[in-house]
Every structure is written in C-alpha cells, then in structure tokens.
C-alpha cells in the first residue's frame, strides 16, 4: 500500500494575473504615461499659481474643478504604480514612492475645518515637487545632494567657526563705529553674511576704513575664505558625489547587461542540448 504524499503541490502563478501585471508595468513605464504625469504636474503648478490671483468667480470654479480632477489623476497614478510594482510589500520602502504617496493621500484630506484646509492646500503646493520624482535626471541630482549633505555639514561647521571668529573680531573693533551692524557677535555674523553675499559690502568696508584704514584686510580675507574657498569646497563635494553616483549607476547597468547576456547564453545552451538530445533519440533504431 502506498503512503499518500503530504507535500502540497507547487502553485503555479495564474497566467492572467501575471499578464495583467506585465501590462500594468508596460503602461506605467511607457513614455506616453510618463509624459502625461509630467504634464499634469506642470498643470497643477499653474493651477496653484492661478489661485493666488484675483480671478472671476467662473474661472475660480473651473480651477477648483481642475484641481479635483488633478487630485483624482494622481490617485489613479499612484494606485497604478503600486499595482505594477514588482514587490508591493516594499513599495513604500522606496523614499520617492513614500513621498509621492504622502503628497497624494494628503491632498485627499477632508476640508471640515480650517486646519485641514490649510494642510490640504499646503500639500497641494508640494505636489509641484513630484516633478522631481517624475524626472529621473532631477531624481539623480536630489539623491546626490542628499548623499553630499554629511560632507557638506563639516564644511558648514568650519564656515560657522570662521563666521564666529570674524564676527567676534568685528564686534570688538567696529561696534563703536556702527552698533547696528557690529553691536554683538550675532549681529556681526549677520553683517558678515551680507559681506559674503556681496550685498553692498563695500559700503560696510568704507565705513570702517574711515576709522581703521587697514580694515580692508579683514574684509578681503573673510571674502577669500568664505566666497572662494568654502564655496568651491561645497561644489567639489557635490561633484564628487555625483561622479560616484554616475559611476555606480554605470556599473550597475553593465552588471545587469552582463547578467542578461549570461541568461541568454544559458537559454541558448539549454536549447542546443535539447536539440542534440532530440536528434539522438530520433537517430536511435527502433
């Protein structure tokens, strides 16, 4: 007597479900769909800007209807992206998907009180940022900027130290000349920020040079450190991170192409082996 097997049969995926998922992925990744999303985001930005003007009541109602239609489109778009995602459980693990979902869901907030209306309008304004997530080039720039923030933080700390030192020196020497600009360290740092951005900084320098003729050394050395050295360091860090990101993307793409070639070669070898086996079987005498 044979013992029945307790192993459950292997569940094969439903071809209809897999074909539907493939169809959704093709729609979501199509150029027409991506262009439509970018167009709707730009249209949403125009509608948000139009609401800031004093418009006739009819145009205001049309813009409100357009806003509801745009919100509905974004809801359908995020549902489509979720349905087409290869691993739906990890859909929100991607930061861009999480950002888009928060913006879309926030736009659907009820408008029962003033706070909800304010939050809903604010999130509708942030829908313009979805243009960043919709365009891969902008998304790569933002990713590189986020990865460069830790290194930029150290440069910012060093800049703060320089600002503080020069602010203390300026307050000690120039407070009697113009207390509004050099009254204490914090005000002096604000004045130095004005100097670093070249906002009428010569007026500040000539005012102190009337009392301290060599005070131009103070300003020129500060501008050299902040506007030239530290700014170029910031740019260098961002360029270094962007170059590393580009190299990693190129390596990942090459790895994917290599894996695809290996899969194709394996498939061809298996087909050739099957053909040889079939020929051998046919050549054997019956």
Secondary structure, 3 states (H helix, E strand, C coil): CCCCCCCCCCCCCCHHHHHHHHHHHHHHHCHHHHHHHHHHHHHHHHHHHHCCCCCCHHHHHHHHHHHHHHHHHHHHHHHHHHHHCCCHHHHHHCHHHHHHHHHHHHHCCCCCCHHHHHHHHHHHHHHHHHHHHHCHHHHHHHHHHHHHHHHHHHHHHHHHHHHHHHHHHHHHHHCCCCHHHHCCHHHHHHHHHHHHCCCCHHHHHHHHHCCCHHHHHHHHHHHHHHHHHHHHHHHHHHHHHHHHHHHHHHHHHHHHHHHHHHHHHHHHHHHHHHHHHHHHHHHCCC
